[in-house]
Amino acid sequence: MYTPFVTENTSRGSRDYDIMDVFTNRSASTLIDDTRDTIAAATKANVSIYGIDPRGLTTMGDDAIEVQSFPDDTTLGIGQSSFRREIQLSQDSLRELSDETGGFAVVNMNEFSTAYDRIVKDNSAYYVLAYYPPNPKRDGRFHRIEVRVTRPGLTVTRSRRGYVNPRGKAPVTTAASASGQPSAELRDALNSPLPVSGVTLHVFAAPFKGTETNASVLVGAEIRGRDLKLDANDKVEVSYWAVDAKGKLRGGSTDSLTLNFRPETKSRVEQTGVRILSRLDIPPGRYQLRFAARDSGASSIGSVLYDLEVPDFYKGPLVLSGLALTSKAAAVALTPRLDDQLKMVLPGPPAGLRSFPQDDEISLFAEVYDNEAASPHMVDITSTVTSDEGKVMYKTDEQRSSADLLGKRGGYGYMAQVPIKDLPPGLYVLKVEARSRLGQGATAAREVQFTVVPAQAPPR
């Protein structure tokens, strides 16, 4: 999807002198290269820049008054024409960055509310198109793109003007190995700003308390069986990366599974797929998890981008872990390696399945972390299922005592069974909420959206 980026015309956000004048401005060529690099980075990351000049409708006002006694001498750099040129150059920089990245610039305009409405509307509906460029040379050159439509009555309002080829030598890629390095093909999918659709993936992540500095995040990827070739020597490679808000790689893993199954297991995988579970230790923060899977037999690849926020489980009076869900239908999928920390508390492996037949039952596990256990109190834990119309269809609650923690910070393991046989097909929200009876009554909650389908319908 497009990511809008709004920048204002400040001394740091635009240039106000002629970068094409390489004789007067020694830094001109450097700024040209920097501008091109900025546009290339934005287009590669799928970011649209919307430049806004906060001066609004510019008449030079105070600046013109201050210099009205000076002659209009361009050699002095002072005068009416000089100021007009300065304004034009600063606005041109906004136009260039905006136009070349698929956005638009707002200059000489006082109605900013209208401008922001346009930005919101511009990013509310769009098409995402991708293709492999015919010229893969790493020459750093700009290549123009023209998007046309053939359907009568339709027009292309705005689109990317082109792309910039990378420069220099291509990065050295490493084939998949026992050290956990993804293959070159899988790395390309992980680096792609857009999901790849060759292999269908269902992914999930649930953060739990880990060490003092890191959380322990349960991550899982479920691969649709009919997307796999399932030959005797076929392998499926699954990899994921955790990228923080600054774009830094904070961890990841690569697993390889040989699909040399017995006939009955092969039939099961074709129907229900295969699930890969792993654990990731990362500090609190916001992350983008990038999952990718590759079937070596079919030479097909799929990827998914997943946004994750990991809380600091040691801060705040009451903090809730992620929700780990499973069900009878979800447990059927082949899971070669179970999660050691959850296999004793859930009746089946945790799953990313969020569509359940009516004859199924959801099992969930969560941990409630109580950081005020030194003061005796009770904690109420409630699970509710709410329909799309806001009606509570199911509710269960229980109480925990801080005495169970012996006066120390710790957690309460929470398990619940949520029957869905009485729920009509439709969309629902499962919510787990913990509330302390101490002081102001601190709360913590997690929600998961799920769908109930008729019992005879397949779960995926």
N, C-alpha and C positions, 0 to 999 in steps of 0.2 A: 504494500500500500504506500501511497505518498505520505511523507512526513513533512508537514509545513514548518518553516522556520521563519520567524518574523524578526527583521532587524531594522533599527532606526538609523537615520542619517546623522551620525555623530562624528566627531573627529576621528574616532577609532573605527567607525563602521562604514566610512566611504572615503574616497579620495577627492581632494578639491584642487588638484593641479593637473596639468596636462601630461599624462604619462607617455603620450606619443612624441613629446618634445624631448628626445634623448640627448640633445646638446645642452639644454639648460638644466634638465633634471637628470642627475647621474644615476638615480635609483629607478629610472623609468623602466628599463628592461627587467629589473628584478621584480617590480610591481606587476608588470605584464605577466611574468611567469607565475607569480603568486596568485594572481587572479585566475589564470588558467587552471592552476592546481586546485584552487578552491572550487571552481565550477566542476572540474573532473571528480573531486572527492564527493561533492554534493550529488552529482548524477549517479555515481557508483553506489552511494548509500541511499538513493531514491529520496533525496530531500529536495523539496521545492522551497526556494527563498522568496519571501515577500518583503520587499524593501519599502519602508515608510519614511517620508520626510516630515518630521514633526513641526517644521516651520510653517506648514500649511501653504496657503496662497501667498507666495513670496513677492514682496514689492521692494525689498532691500531696506525699507523703513529706517531704523536707527542707524544702521551702517551707512546709509546714503547721507543722512543728516550730518554725521560726524566728519565726512570727507567732502562736503559740498564746497568748502572754501579752497580745496585743492584743484589744480588743473587736471583735466582728463588726459593724463600723460601715461601711456602704457609702459614707458620705460621705467617709471617709478613704481608701477604695480598698484597704483592708487587711483581711483576714479570710478565713475558710474559703469563704464564698459568693463572694467576689471572685475567689479563685483558681480556683474551679470555673468561674466565668463566663469567666475568661481562657482556661482550657484549652478550653472549649467553642468559643469564638470562633476560636481558632487552628486547631482541628480542622475547624471549619465551613469555613474558607477552603480547606483541602485538599479537603474533600468537594465544594465548589462547583467548583473548577478541574478536578477529576477527572471529576465527573459530567457537566459541560457539554461536555467534550471527548471523551467516550467511554471514559474510563478508570475507575478506582475508587480510593478512598482506603483506606489501611491505618492505622487508628487503634485505640487500646486493645487492642493485640495484641503479644505478645512473640515469637511464632514467625515471625521474618522470612524464614526459608528457605522456608516455605510461601507467604508473600506473593510472593517473587520467582519461585517456581515458577508461581504463578497468572499473573504478568505475562508470563512466557515462553509459557505455554499460551495466554493471551489473544491473543497476537500470532502464534501458529503456524498458525491457521486462521481465515479470515474471508472475507466477501464484500464486494466493493467495488461500490457502487451510485452512480450519478450521474444527475442530471436538471437541466433548466433550470428555475429557480424561476419561478412564475407572477407574482411581483411583483418586477420589476426596479428598483423605485425605490431611489435612493440616499439612504435616510432613516435609516440607521444602526440600524434596528429589528431586534429578534430575532424570528425566525419559527420556530415549533415544527414539528418533523417527527416523525411516528409511523410506524414500520416494522412491518408486520404480515405474517404468512405464512398462506396458506390450506391448505397441505398438512397433513393430520392427523398429530399426533404431533410436530410441530416447533414450537419456541418461539424467540423472539428473546431471547437472553440479555442483550445489551447493544447499543445503537446510539447514534448521534448524536442528541441531543435537538433540534437545530435548527441554524440558521445566522444570521449577522448580516449584514444588507445593508451595503454600504460607505456612507460618508458623503461629502458634498461633491460637487464637480463631477467628472465622468468624465475620466480622463486623455486628453489630445489624442493621437490616433493619426495616423500618417503613412502615406499610400499608398506602395506599392512604387515605388522610383525608381532612377535610375542611381547614386545615392549609396550604395546597399546597404541601405536601410531596408526591413524587412519590412512587408507590408501589415497592416492592422488585424486581419484574420482570422487571419493567421499569427502575429501577436504574441499574440493570445489563446491560441492553441495552445501557444506557447512558455511562456507564463505559467501554464498549467494544471499543477496538481500531479499530475494523472493523464494517462497517455497517451491520445491520441485515435486511433480506429481506422478512420477513413474512407479512408486511403491506407496500404497496407502498406509499411513501411520496414525495410531491413536496414542498420545503421550500424556503423561501426568507427572506431577511432582508434589511432594508433601514434606515440608520442613519440620523437623523435630529438634529438641534440645540436644546439643552435642557437648563439646568441650567449652571452656570459658570463653574462648575466642571464636569458635566455629560452630555452626549448626550442622546437624546431620540430615541431609535432604534425601529422601527416598525418591528416586526417579525411575520411570518405567516407560517402555515403548512397546506397543502391540502392533504387529505387522499382519496385514490381511493375508490369509493363506492363499487365496486365489491369485494374488499378485506374484507368488513365488513359483519358480519352475519345478522345484522339488525333485531334481534328478539325483542319482546316487552320489555323485561327487560335487553336488552343488553346495555352495556356502552362502550364508547371509551375514553381512557385516553391519553392525550397528554402532554408531558413534554419537556422542553428544559433547557439546562444549557449553560452559557457563561463562557469559561475557557480562562484565559489570557495566554500570552506567557511564563509565569513562572509556568503554571499549576495550578494557583489559581482560585477557583470558584468565579466569580464576580457577579453572579445573575442568575435568572431563574424563571420559573413558571410552574405550573401544573394545567391543566384544565380537567374536566370530563364532558362528554356529554351523557345523556341518549338517546338512539336511539328509543324512543317510538313515532314513527311518524305515521301520517295518511297515508293511502294507496298511495295517490297521492304524498306526500312528500317522502315516502319511495322509490317510483319509481324514483323520481328526484335524490335522493341521490345515488341510484344504478347507474344512468347514469353519473352523474357529480361530485359525491363525496361531501365531507364536508370540510369547511375551518375554521380554528381557528386563530384568530388574537390576538396579545398582544403587550404590550410595555415594553421595557427594558431600564433602566437608568444605563449607565456605562460610565466610563471616556474614553478619547481618548486612542487608542492603537490597537493592533492586538489581535484577539480572534478566538477561534474555538467554533462555536455554535453546540451543540449536541442536535439533535431533536430525540424523540422517541414517538411512538404511540402504544397503546395496545388495542386490541379488547377483552373484557372480555368474550364475548359469544363464539368466535372462539378460544380463548386462543392463538392468534397470535400477534406477535410484529414486528415492523419495526423501523429502525433508519437511520438517515442521519447525516453526518458531513459536516459543512458549515464554510468556512473560511471568516472572516469579518475583515475589517480594518475601524476603526472609527476615522475620522480626528478630529483635534482640530479646531472647527468652530470659535474660537476667535483669531486664529493666521493666518497670511497671509492676504494680501489685499483682496483676493476674494476666497471664498470657496463654493463648491457646495454640497448640501445634496445628499442622495441616491435618486434613481428614484423609484417612486411608479407607477406601471402600472396596468391597467385593460382594459377590452374590453367587447363587448356584449357577446361573448362566455364565458368569464371568470366569468361574473357576475351571470351566471346561477347556479353556485355551491352554496349550502346552506352555509350561513355565520351567525351563531346564534348571534354573537356580532360584531357590526361594530366598526371601529376605529373613536373615537370622533373627532380627529383632521383632518381627511381626508374625512369624509362622506359628507362635504359641498363643496368639491372642485373636487371630482371625481364622475362620473356618476354611478359607481359601486364600490364594495369593492376591495381594492388592492389585486392583485393575483400573484401567482408564475408561472402562465401559460406563457410559452414562445413559444408556437406553436399555430399559428392562421390560421383559414380558410380564403380564399381569400375574402369572403364577409363580413369580420369582420373589425373593426376599433379600433386601439389602442388609449387609452387615458392615458396621463402621467401627473404627478405632481412632481415638484421639488422646492426647495428653494435655491436662490442664496444669500449668505451672504456677504455683502459689509462692510468691516471694515475700509474703507477710505472715508466714507460718509461726513466727515467734509470738504473735498475739493470737490467742485461741479464738476460733470463729468457725462458721460453717460456710460451705460453698454449694450453691445449687447449680446443677447441670441439667439442661433441658434440650431435647431434640424435638423439632417440629417439621412437619411437611405441609407446605402451603401451595395451594393451586395457583394457576396463572391469574385467576380472578381475585386472589388475596384471601381465600378461605382456608382456614386451618383444617387439614384433613386428618392429621395424626399428631399426637403429642405424648411424650414420655419424659419424666423427670426423676432425678434422684439427688441425694445430698451426700456430701463428703465433709469430714471433719479435719481441721488442721492438726488435731491430735495425732492423726495417722502419720504425720511427717516428723513427729518428735521435736517440734519447735524449730526445725531447719527448713531452709528453702528446698522445695522439691516439687513433685508432680503427682497428679492423680491419673491413673490409667482409666480411660472411659471407653466402654464397649456398649453397643446398642444394636438391636435387631429391628429393622423397619419393614413390616409387612406391606406389600403393595397390592394384594389381591382384591382389596375393596376400592382401589383407586381407578377411576375411569381413565381410558387412554388420554394423554395430554401432557402438558408441560408443568413441572413442579419445581419447588426449591426446598432442599433439605438444609436446615439450619441447626447448628449446635452452638449453644450459648452457655457460658459459665458466669455466675454472678456471686460475688462475695457478700456476706452479711456483715462485714467489718467496715466501720466508718461510712463513707459515702457510697459504698456498694459498687466497687469496681467490677466492670464487665469485660468479657472477651467473647468474640463470636467468629464463626466461619460458616460460609454458605456454599452449596454446590447445587447447580441446576441439573435436573435429569428429566428424562422422558419415559412415560409408560406407554407401551404398545400392546396391542392384542396378543394373547398368549400364543397364538399360532404363528405370529410374525417373527422373523429372525431378529436377534438382538442387535444386529449391526446394519 
